[in-house]
Amino acid sequence: MEKKPIVTIGLVAKNAQHTVGQAIESIMEQDFPHELMELIIVDGYSKDATFSIIQNYVSKIDIKGRIFREKEGLGKARQIIVENANGDYIVWVDADMILPKDHVRKQVALMQANPKVAIACARFYGLPEKNLLVELQNLEWIAVNYINKSKKNTSLAVCGGAIYRTKAIRQAGGFNTEIIGAGEDEELEWKVSSLGWEVRKGTDAHYFEKRKKGWKAIWNQFFWYGYGKHYLLHKKKTEVKPSKLLEGFMLSLIAYRLTGRKVAFLLPIQYYFKRIAWYFGFVKAHLKGYGHT
């Protein structure tokens, strides 16, 4: 008799031909029993070789895999996985992520030991590269991980590297398929929290992610985040707090204290560049009326 999977690995990819192979390989190397895992991949009608790479890996992987395609946005892509998941839990993997081999095992163990937790977010670590922007982004996340270390109930548990309790997500109605960009994870977190479920950050599990290497790539990424945040602010009247303006300096000081790297004092430059891009995206969404209805 075929065993029911305990955990579904949900991977969403679009135009990620340079990284998606490594992401899938890291899933294949997990030390959690593969017969208790399933893999669901949703491709956003990639215009590069991403889809063919996915097909090639799924055809030879020893984990049961299924592939879907969609063109309606990230919320829809994630909801496809929620609707088709057979596992008690869903571990989310982005196409630019690499999981250590114990990632799934640690995340599943946490959920099994804490039945009231709906979402648990792992720690992020950047892959070291000889690139100033990459190093600054990695230093920022060293500081963020330090801040989140003692926090067990916090907001904004992002999808990548996180584990979700399938029952709780379905109880909350799943992801909002009207969200075409970023923010689908944050809105779902609001919904599960309102039902009394717990959300945790900074678990014992961690993952690696390839960071953006150029100013344009960073701008586009945070413009997209700001665009998505506009939708959320109209659905839940959350304020954009001015205190965020001091965060770049705080993170640079923490990063320097933890690493001794003087380059950390340059962190505010890229941090505020990202914030400017974020606000441009936010304004763009407002002018287009995204989230107004």
Phi, psi and omega in degrees: 000132181289134181283142176286133179295141175276326185225137174257129174266118181254116182241124177249129185220148173204123179050053185234041186298336183274348185231337188296329179298316178295323179298313181293321178299322179292331174290318180298333184268006180296141180272003171286142182308122184293333179289347178256014179238155168222155181238123175241124181242134175242120178260134182272046183052058180302145180265357177250207185272010184305312185296318180293325177296316178300312180302318181297316180292315183297330181291340184238000182284149180268015173249135179301124185231148175225148182237135174234164175226147178209161179222026183254354178124173186293322178300316178295318181300314181291325180293327175302318179293316179301316183291333184255358183289134174260346183282157175290336181227156175237123173259123184268132179233128174271159186291345179254021181255156171228126181264133167298157188294342181261007187299306183297316181301314181293319181291319178295318179300320179297316182292322180292330180274349184226080186295347179268356181272127178263325183224132177225121185259130179281172178275145179260138171226136178274148176284127181294130178219156179278071182209125185300315182295321177296316180297320180294320178295321178294320178296322178301317183283336171299317178293318180298316178300321179296317180297320184278353188306317184262006183265121181255336178233095182227172180261174175063053175276104185290161184291309187305123180083353182271159173243136181243143174277116187303317181301317182292320181295317179291323177300325180277358179094002177076195181282149176283112184283355176279346180280117184264344181234218182288160175109352182296326180288320181295318180295319179295324177299318177303316185293316181290326178295323180293341178269002177097002178282154178267151175235131182236148174238161173069046178287178180287343179279155176216170178211165179247148180220138176283126182270161179291140187258347183234158180300321180295317180296320178294317178302311181299320180297313184278335169300316179297319178297316180295321178300315180292324181296328179301318179300315183294321182294333177278339178272330176222117190290069177271141181274148170272104191278129178300337181301338177301335183296337180268352188296323181301318179292320179297316180295322180295320179293318179295316180298319179294318180297324183280328187246337185074009182275116181294337179298342178300335180288349174272352184305319180302331181298307180288330179297312182284335171299317179295321180295321178297316178300320179300314181292326176297317177296320179299313180295320179301316179297321179296316180295330179272352179078021181289114181095358183287336183262000000 
